[in-house]
Amino acid sequence: MAALGLRGKSLLALLLACLIALIPAALIGWQVVDSIRNHFGQAFVRNTTLLKREQIFAPLSRELALSLRLADSEVTRQWLLDEDNPAKRALFFREAEGYRRDFRDHSYFVISEGSRQYYFNDAKTALSQQARYQLRADKADDSWYFNTLRDTAHFNINVNYDSQLKVTKAWINVIVRDGARKIGLAGSGLDLSTFLEQFIVSREAGVTPMILDRKGAIQAHPDKTLIALNSATQRGELGSGQLQQLLGGAQDASALQRAMQDAEAQPGSVASTWVQLDGRRQLLALSFIPELGWHVLTAVDLHAARVMEGPWLTPLLVALAVLLLALLLGFAYAVDKLVLRPISHLQKSAQAMAQGQYEVALPEGRDDEIGQLSAAFGVMAHKVRSHTSELEDRVRERTQALEQANRDMAAAHKKIDDSIDYASLIQRAMLPDRHLVQALGEKHAVLWRPRDVVGGDFYVYRAAEQGCLFGVVDCAGHGVPGALMTMLAHAAIDQAIADAGMADPAGILRRCDQIIRSMLHDESGRQALASNMDVGLAYVDLHGRTVTFAGAKIALYYSDGEQVAELAGARRAIGDKRIGQYHNAQLPLQAGQTFYMSTDGFLDQAGGEMGFGFGSSRFADMIRTHARLPLREQGEAFSSTLAQYQGEHAQRDDITMLCFRFD
C-alpha cells in the first residue's frame, strides 16, 4: 500500500467502504422493496378510487337532484302540455332561470315531445324563450333523444357532442312524465373539458382515472379521443371498441368484466384486478355508483406511481441511513489519515505564501502526488514574487478603464430614458383626451395603462354632425416597438376613416387592413416581427339613435345594470396572416345603457390566489355591478377592481378600456 500514489490510496479506501456497506444493503433492499411495493400499491389504488368516487358522486348527485326537480316541476309539466300558452311559457322560464343559476354549468335544456323543440339557456347568452332547434327522428345526431324516450330508465347521463350548440357535455337527461305518458326531457350538463379537468385528469405520475358505464363504454378519460360519445342512449355492448385500445387482449377484458360484476354486486366497495394496459402491467381498482350507473376506475402503474411513502418505508430508510453513515465514517477515517493530514501541512505553507512569506518550510518530500505538489509550490512562490508587481499595474489600468466605461454607460442610459420619456409625451399627445372631455364630458370614461412608459394600445374618437366614432386599438408588441406600431396604426386608421367614412366601422377595418398590408409588404420582415393589431370601432348615430359596431378580435359589451350582452368581433386581427371578414352589427341606442370596449390586456391580467387571468366572466360581472354608476365613478371602480385582483402580480400587457353612454 506504501507504493501506491495518493489517488490509489483514496480509491482503495472508498472501494473497501462501499463493498462493506452496499453488499448487505443491496441484499436487504432487493427483498424489502418488492414486498412492500405491492402492499402499498393495493392500499394506494383503493384509497385513490374511493376518493375519486366521492369527488365525482357529490357534484353529479347534486346536478342530478336539481335536474329531477326541474323535470318533476308542475310548472314544467303544465307548460309542455300547453306549449303555446304565453302565460305558462313565461312562468316556466322564470322558474327555470332559478335552476340555471343553481346548476354547476349555469345551463339547462327542455325538449317538448309534442313539438320536439329544443330549448336551451346558459350564462354565455341572453335569456331566450325561443327554441334553439327542432329534433328529427331521421337525423342521426338526434338519435339520443328518441333512444332516451324508448328507454325504461327515468334518466341517463350521456356524454355527447351537440352539433347545433357546438358543445360537448356530460348531459343529464331526465324524462318528463304526465302520469304514464312521456311528454319531454329536461336536465342540464357539465362541460366535458371542465369535468375532465376537475375530476378525471390526475396530477399523480403513473395514475390514470377513468369512468365506465355498465356496458364498459368509456364515459370519461384523460384522452378525450377514447370517450364513447352518445353511448348511454345506445343499446347493446358498445364498450369493446374503446376497451380494445387500452387492454392487452381478451384475457384482460375478461378480468375487467369480472371486476365490474364484483363492484356492482357490492356498491361502495372496491374491486381490483391486474391487467395489461397501454403496454404496461397495471393494477385496476373499480367502485360502482348505482345512482349514476357508472364505474369509477383507477389504473396505477406501480413502477411509475409514488406509492412507497409512509410508515412502512421508515425501517428501510433507517437501514439505508445507518449503512450510509458507516460508509461515510469509514471513508472519512481513510481520507483523514492518507490525504487530509499531509494536505493540512501543505495548506499552512500555502497560507504563509499568500501573506507574502515566500520562504517557507514545505512538507517533507514524498513519492506521491503530495510530494509533487510541494515541489510545484516552491516553483510557484518564485514566479508569484516576480509577477505580483506586474499584475498590480494591470489591475490599476483595467480599473480605470472600467470606471470610464461605467460613466459612459450611465450617460447613454440617461439619453435612452430621456428619449423614452419624450416618446411617451408624443404618444399621450396623440390620444383624443381633450376632444372627449370637450364633446362628452361625464358621458365617457377611459382607462389607459401602458405596461411600460410607452405601449402598444391607444383609443380613437372622431365626431361629426350626425354622430361620433369610438374605438380601441391593441398593436402587437410592448414598450418602444409597440409605441412605434401605434404611430403606424394611427395613421392607417385616419386614412381608413377618411376613405370609408365614420358610419361604416366594418369598412374602416377592411380599408385599414389593406393599408397596413400595403405598408408592411415585405413578407420576410413580417415573419420575423408581429405587425397585427386588434381593433374595435363603434359608431353612434345620434339622430337615428343606433350604435353600429365592428371589431377585429375586440368585442363591444353593453349593459343596463341588470343584463350584460356582448357583440363579438371578428376572429382575425388587422394585418393577420389571413385576411379577416369584418361585418357591421347594429344596436338601438337606449337611455341608461352603457357601452364598453377593452383590449385583451384587461381580460388576460394575472391575479388572484392562483395567478389566473381576469377572464371574461369576471369582466361581465364587474360591468353589471357598476353599470348604473356615473361613468367617472365606473372608471375609478374598474381601476380599483383590477388593482385589487392583480395584487402583487406584474402587469402582463398594455391595458385600455373605453366606456360611453348617451342618456
N, C-alpha and C positions, 0 to 999 in steps of 0.2 A: 504493500500500500504506500510505502515511503517513496517508491519510484514513480507513482502516479502524479500527474500535474494537479493544479487546483481544481480545474474543471472536472477531471476524472474523479477526484475525491468527493466533490459535491454531488455529482450524478450517482455515484455508487451509494452514498448515504441515502439519497432520495429514493433510489430504486429499492433498497432494503426496507425502508419505512413503508413504501407503497405496497410491497409484497405482503408485509406483515398485516397491514390494515385492510387491503382490498380483497384478498383471497377469502377470508371469512365473511366479510361484508357482502361480497358477491353471492356467496352460497346462501346466506341468510335472506338477502333481498330477493333472490330469484324465487324462493319458496313463498315468501310473505306476499310479494306484490300480486302474484297470480291468485292467491287465495282470497285476498281482501277486495280485489277489483270487482269480482262477481258479486260479492256481498254488498258492497256499496252501490254497484250498478242496479241491483234489484230494488234497493230502497230508493235510490235517486229517481229511477224511471217511474216508480209507483207514486212518489210524492209529487213529481212534476205533472203526471197525468191527472191526479186529483186536483192539483192547483189549477191546471188549465180547465178542468171540468167546471169548477166553481166560477172561474173568470168568465167562461162562456155562458154558463147557465143563468147567472144572476141578471146580466143585462138583457139577454134574449127572452127570459121568462117575463121580465117587465114589459118588453115590447110586445110579446105575445098576449099578455094580460090586457094591455091597452087596446090591441087590435081586436081581441074578443069583445071587449066592451063597446068599441065602435061598431062592430058588426051586429051586436045584440041590442044596440040602442033602438028604442021605439021610434025616435026621430029618423034614424036611417031607414028603418023598415017602412015607415009611412011614406017617406019621400020616394023610395024605389017602387012602391006600389002605385004612386001617383006622380010620376017623374016630371010631368009638365006643369004641375001646380006651383005657381011662383012663391006662394007663402011657405009651402013645405020645403021648397028648394032653398029659400033664404034661411029658414030656420035650421036646416041641416048644415049649411056651410058655416053658419055662425057657431054651431056646436062643434063642427069638425075643426074649426080654427083652434079651439082649445086643445083638442087632441094633437094637432100638428105641433103646437108649442111643446107638448109633453113628450112627443116621440123623440128618441135619441137623434134621428136623422132629420127631424123637423119636416117630415113629409108624410103624406097619406094618399091612398087611392081608393076609389069606389067604382065598381062596374055594375051597371044595370043589366040584368038578364033580358028585360023587356026590349030595350033599345040597343043593348050591347055597346053603349057609350062608355068610354074610359075617362074618368075624371081624376086629375092628379094635381096636387099643390105641394110646393116646398118653399123653403126660405129664400131661394135664389130668385124667384119671380114673384110678381104681384099676384094677390089672391084673385083667382078666376073661378067663375061658376060655370064656365063653358067646358065641354068635353074636349080632351086632347086629341082623341081619335076614336074610330069605331072598330070593334073587333069583328073578324070574319072567320067563319068556320073553314073556309077553303084556303086560308092563309097559314103557312107553316109556322110563322113567328107567333101566331095567336093560339097555337095548339095547347099551350099550357093552361089557358083559361078553360077550354072545353074539357080537357082531361081532369082538371081540378073539380069541375062540377059533376063529372061522372064518378069521381072517387067517393067512397063511402066515409072517408075521414072528414071530421069537422073542419080541419085546417091542414095546411102543409107549409113547410119552409123550403123555398125553391130558389136556388142561385141561378140567375138568368140575366141575359142582356136584352134590354128593351130597345129595339131598333128605332122606335118612334121618339122616345125620350132621350135616346143615346146615353143610357146609363146602365151599369152592371151592378146589381144589388143582390143581397140575400133577402128575398121578398117573403113576407109573412102573409099568406093568402088564407083568409077566413071566409067561409061560406055564410051568406046572409039568408036566413030562412023565414018564411011566413008559415008557421006550422010545419008541415012536412015538405012544403014547396020551396025550392031553391030559387031565390029572386035576385041573386047577385053575389059579388065578392067585395070585401073591404079589408084593409090592412095597411101595412107600412113596409119599410125596407131599410136595410143598413147598407151604406155604400161599401162595395166589396173591398176596395183598397184600404179604407179606414178599418173595416172589420179585420182584414188580414193583418194590418199593422198593429192593432191593439191586442188581438187575441191569438194570432197564429204565428207571426214572424218571431223567431226566437233569437235572442242575443247570445245564447249559450252555444259554444262550439260543439259540433257533433250531435246536436239535439234537433229533431225535425218534428214539430207538431203538425197534425192534420185532423180533418173531420171526415168521417164516412157516414153514409146513411145505411139503413138496414140491408140494402141490396149491394153494399160495397162500393157505391159510386162516390167519388171524391167530391165533397162539398166545399172544402177549404184546404189550401196547401200553399206553402211559401212560393211555389212555382205556379202562377196563375194558369199556365197552359195545360196543367194536369187536371183542372177543375172540370167536372162533368156538368156543363150548363144545362138547365131545364130538366135535370134528371129526376127531381122529386115528383113531377107530374106524369112521368112516363111509366109504362108497365113493363114487367119482365126484369131480367138480370142485366143491368146496364153497366155495372162497375167493372166488368172483367177487362175492358179495353184499357182503362186507366191503370188498373192494378198490374196488368202485364208489363207496363212500362217501368214499374217500381220493383216488383218481386222477381226472384231468381227463377221461378218455374212453378209447375203445378203443385209440387210438394209444399212450397212456401205458401201458395194460395190456399191450400187445404188447411195448413196450420193457422193461417189468419182467420179462415172461416170458423174453425173450431173455437178460437179465442173469442170471436164475435158472439157465437152462441153462448159461451160461458158468461160473457159480460151481460147479455140480455137476460139470462136466467137469474142473475143477481145484480139488479141495477144499483148503482152506487159503489159497487166493488170494482176491483181492478183485476183483469185477466192479462197474462203476459205469455209471450212465446218468442222463440228465436227464429229469424228468417234471414235470407239473403236479400238485402235491399240496396239498390243503387250500386251493386257490385261489392258490397261490404256486409259482413255478418253483423247484424244489429239486433238489439233487444227491443221488442214491441210491447207496449202496455196499452190496454183499452179499458175505457169506462163508459157505460151506456147511460144516456139521458132519455128516459122513456117519455118525458113530457115533450121533447123535441123530436124524438125518433132518430137521434144522432149518436154515433160512437166518437168519443174524443180519443184520439190515438197519439201516442208519443213514441218516436223511433230514436234510439240512442246508440251511437257508435262508442262503445266503452273505451276504445283506444284514442278517440278524439275528445270525448267529453271529460269535464273536470269532475269526476265522481269520487276520487280518492282524497277527500278532505273530511276532517272531523276527528273524533277521539280515537278511531281505530288507527289513524296514521301516526299518533303520538309515539307509541313504542318504537315504530320504525325510525322516526326522526331522532328519537333519543339515542338509539343504537348507532345511527349514522353519525350523530354528533360526537358520541364517545370515540368512535373509530377515527373520525377526523381529528379530534383533539389529540389522540395518541399519535397520529401521523405527524401533526404539527410539532408536538413536543420532541419526538424523535428527530425530525428534520432540523428543528431549532438547535438541539444539542450538537448535532453533527456540524451544522454550518458555523455555530459559535466557535467550536474548537478548531475546525480546519480552515475557516475563512475569516470570521469577524475579528478574532484577536489579532492576527497579523495585519489585517487591514486597519484596525484601530491605531496601531503604532504608525502605520504609513499616513493615516489621516492627521495625526498630530504634527508630523513633519510637514504635510501639505499646508496646514493652518499657519505654521510659522512662516512658510514661504509666502502665503497670502498677505502676511503682515510686513513683508519686505525683508525678512531674515532668510536670505538665500543660502547661507552657510549653516545648514542644519544636519543633525545626525539622522541618516536614513536607516531603515530596518536592515538587519544583517542579511547578507547575500544568501539566496536560496535558489534551488534548482527547479523552480516552478514559476508560474505567472506572476506571483507577488515579487519575487526577486527581479524579474524583468521589468516590472512596473517601477520598482525603486530606482533601478538604473535610468529608466526613462525620465523619472522626476529630476534626477541630478542634471541631465542634459537640458531639461526644460527650464530649470532655475537659471542657468546661464543665458539661455535665449530670452527669457522673460525680462531679465535685467536690461538687456540691450534694446529690446523693443518697447519698453514701457514709455520712455520719453517720446518716441515717435508716435505711439498711439494717442498719447495725451494731446499732442499737437493736432492730430487729425480729428479727434473728438471736438476740440475747440472750434476748428474750421467748420465742421458739419453742424455744430450747434448754432453758429452764427447764420449759416445758410438756412437752417430750419426756421429760425426766428423771423428771417426776412420773408420766407415763404408763407408763414402764418399771417404776417401783416398783409401780404399781397392777397391772400385768400380772404381775409376779413374785409378788405376793400371791395373785392369782387362780389362777395356775398351781400354787402350793403347796396351795391349797384343793382343786383338782381332783385332784392327786396323792394327797392325804390321803383324799379320797373313794374313789378307785380302790383304794387300799390297804385301806380298810375293807371295800369290796365284795369284795376278794379274800379277806379274813378270813371274811366271811359265806359265800362260796362254798365255801371249804375246810371250814367247819363243816358244810355240807350233805352232804359226802361221807362214806360209811359206813366210814371207815378203822378207827375203834376197834372197831366191831362185827365187821369182817372179821378183825382181829387176835385178838379175844377168841374168836370162833367157830371160825376156821380155822387161825390161826397160820401155820405154814410150808406150809399147803396152798394158799396163794394168793400171787399177785404182781400188783402194779399199777404201770403206767407212765402217769402223768398229767402232761402237759407242755403247758400253755396257750401259745399263740403270744405273747400279751400278758400283762399282770399278771393279768387275768381272761380267761376264754374261754367258748366255747360247748359244751364237752364235759363230761360227768360220768358217773359209773358208779353202779350200783344194787346193793344187797344186801339181801335180806329172808330171814329164817329162820323156820321153823315146826317143829313136832314131826316131821312126815313128811319134810321136805326143806327146800331153800333155793333162792332165786331170784337169779341173777346177771344183770347187764345193763350195756350201754354205750350212751350216747346222744350223738349229734352234732347239735347245734342249728345252724340257719343263722346265719351271722354270726360275727364275732370281737369281741374286746375287750368293751366295755361293752354293746353291743347283744346280742352272743351270750350274755353273762352274764345279762342280763335275761331272755332267752329260756329259759335253763336254769331260772330260778325258775318260769316258767310250765310248762315241760315236767315239772319235778319234781313240781309239784302235780298235773298231769294224770296222771302215771304212778301216783302214790299213790292217786288216786281210782280209776283203772282197775284197780289191783291189788285194791283193796277191793271193786270191783264184780264182777270176773271171777274172782278167786282166783289164787293164785300158780301153781297147777299147770297153767294154761292160758295159755301165753305168747301164742299167736295171739289168744285172746280179749282179753288185756290190750292188744295192739296195736290191735285193732279198736275197743275201748272208748276207748283213748287218742286214736285218730284222731277219734272222734265228739266227745270233749271239746274237743280243740284246735279243731276246726271250729266248735263252738258258741261258743268263746271269741273266735275271730277271724272273726266272721260278716260283717264289713264288707268286701265284695268290692273296693271301690275302694282300701282300705288294703292288702289282700293283693296287689294288682297292683303296688303301689309297693315293698312290703317283703317279703323272703323270710321265711316263717314255718314252713317244713317242718323235719323233723328225721329223722335216720336212727337206728334203734333195733335192738338185738339183745338178746334175752332167752333165758336157758337155765334151765330148772327141773330141779333134781337131786332125784330121788326116792330117798332113802337106804334106804328099806325095799324098794322094788321094784327098786333098782339100775338105774335108767334115767335118761337125760337127754332132756328134751323141749325142742326149740328152735324158735323162730320169729323171723324178722328182717325189718326194713324197710330194705333196701339195706345190711345188715351181715350177714356170714357167720360161722358157727361153724367154726373149724378144730380138728382133734384129731389127736393123733399119739402113737405108742408108741416113737418114736425110729428106726423103720425106714421107716414109711409116713406120709404126711401126707394127710388127707382133709378135705373141706370140705362143710358143709351151707350152701348159698346161701340168702340171704334173698330176700324179695320184691323186685320191681324198682321199686316205688313207695314213697316215703318217707311218714311220717306227716304229714298236712296238705298233701299234694301236690294239684295241680290236679285230678287224677283219683283216686278212692278206690281204694286198693290192696286186693289179695286176700291175706290172711295165713293160713298153714296151719302146723300143728304137724308137726315131724319128730322121730322118737324114735330114740335110740341106746342100746345097753346101756352101763351104767357099769362099765368094766373096770379091773382093777388095773393100774397102770403107765401108764395113758392120761391125757394132759394135754389140757385144752380151752383154746381161745384165742378171744377176741373183740377186735376192734380197729376204731377209726374210720378213715375214709379218710385222715386226716392222716398216718398212718404210711406207707401204701402210696403216697401222692402226693408224699412229701417228695423234693425235688430234691437231687441229689448226683452223685457220680462225676465223671469227666472231662468228660462230655457234658452234665451237668445234667439227666439224665432222672430220672423218678420212681423210687422204691424198687421198686415193682412187686410183683405177687402171686407170681411165680415166685421171686424173691429172698426174699420173705417166707416162702414154704413151705420153702425150703432152710434158712433161718435156724431155723425151728421144728424141722425134722428134726435139725439139728446139735445143738441144745441140749435136746431134749425129755426126755432122761433125767436131766438135772441137777436138783438141788433147785430149787424154784420161786424162792427168793430169788436163787440164782445165775443162773437163767434171766432174771429181771428185769434183773439187772446186765448180763448178756450182751447182751440185746436193746437196752438203752440204749446200751451201748458200740458195738454193730454199727451202730445208727442214726447215732450221732455220727460214727463213722469214715466212713460213706458220705456223710453230709451235708457234711462238710468245712467250707469257707468259705461255703457257700450258706445263705441266710436260711431260717428256718423258715416254711413256707408256711401251715400250718393248725394248729389245736389237735390234739394227739395224745393218745389214750387207748387203753391196751391192758390187758385183764383176763385173767389166767390162773388156773386152778384145777385141782386134782387130788384125787381121793379114793381112797387105796390100800386 
